[in-house]
Amino acid sequence: MATTFWHDEPSEPTRGFWDSGHKPTLIAAFLYFDFAFMVWVLLGPLAPDIALALALTPAQKGLMVAVPTLAGAALRVINGLLVDRIGPKRSGAIGQIIVIGGLFSAWALGVNSFAGTLALGVILGFAGASFAIALPLASRWYPPEHQGKAMGLAGMGNSGTVLAALFAPTLAKMFGWNAVLGLACIPLTLVLFVYLALAKDAPGAPAPKRLSEYLEPLKQADAWWLMGFYAVTFGGFVGLAASLPIYFTDQFGLDTVLAGYCTAGCVFAGSMVRPMGGAIADRIGGVKTLSVVFAVAAVALAGVGAASRVDAALALFVLAMLALGAGNGAVFQLVPQRFAAEIGVMTGLVGMAGGVGGFYLASSLGLAKQWTGSFQPGFLIFAALSLIALAGLTLVKPRWRARWTTVAGVRI
């Protein structure tokens, strides 16, 4: 007998996407997520300048840009708990205030050591944890048949990484890299006011549970599979976003501004395709979409390892980011189909896994460069992880399609 994870009572006639939810909240979720992501990866575009000023090794550079990702991963679980207990709007406001305060303090006091960069990375992790707030903030307003699009549009806020790559190197050249930390507080504060004015928690949120109940999904294998898939798709996306400025400067000798432009192009591709990935998953199913994603990402990342020219590497990175960005949207088309009642905590858990994947990729590239003199082993290993994810998806696909039943023709 099939298991139903969404209610199957007779539903109202399907409404169009824009009429089925709350547009001001969707806009607020996007803006909050966008500028939080901008500062989450801020150390990546600034890494060449910081490394020069503090005489960092390749491994230290890799760890520096990876720490915000790992901190964001851990804090996403906490934010997932907060979302289900105090609501996403208040949770987001708290996180944004912490980030603004941390950046202002770092600017005022200065960051003068490798340990200082790691401490700043932990604070920036609060910005990365915005993922576990923005997605349920938007998602709870939309019905199952529009989950892919709603999650994709809110999640498109990861385009904030483009802003960091475009503007941080230029501002650092004009004012110094430490000044960029203070300047980032300006748009963050403006967005906080817009967020507080527009965002509204959806009615009918699940009642608060005991803390132990929030981790119930981890007793089910499906949760671990979804976390693993997101560790590859989002981990690849954010790991590359943080590492590409270092890669382009070290591998091809580009200056920081040009490296930032190259990074921005790659990240823009992955960010803009995320809602498309959700929409495609709504139409043909998240499983089928992810199958293509993992295959394309594996080929592109393996090819990057052997690329000897900057134009070839750039083209392969764009292809990889297109695949990974679509995969991010596809995973979050599946999550609410299976864990509708636990969407807050599952967003945190799956987001945590994505952050762990990003930490691994960014730190492993630095280690590969220091130990072997080449980034290639790091890319090859992550390409292999994409193929492992494809094999795992192929394994669980028959069971998922047999047991998951949904309403309104939603496909998995």
Buried (B, 14 or more C-beta within 10 A) or exposed (E): EEEEBBEEEEEEEEEEBEEBBBEBBBBBBBBBBBBBBBBBBBBBBBBBBBBEBBEBEBBBBBBBBBBBBBBBBBBBBBBBBBBBBEBBBBBBBEBBBBBBEBBBBBBEEEBEEBEBBBBBBBBBBBBBBBBBBBBBBBBBBBBBBBBBBBBBBBBBBBBBBBBBBBBBBBBBEEEEBBEBBBBBBEBBBEBBEBBBEBBBBBEEBEEEBEEEEBBBBEEEEBBBBBBBBBBBBBBBBBBBBBBBBBBBBBBBEBEBBBBBBBBBBBBBBBBBBBBBBBBBBBEEBBBBBBBBBBBBBBBBBBBBBEBEEBEEBBBBBBBBBBBBBBBBBBBBBBBBBBBBBBBBBBBBBBBBBBBBBBBBBBBBBBBBBBEEEEBBBBBBBBBEBBBBBBEBBEEBBEEBEEBBBBBEEBBB
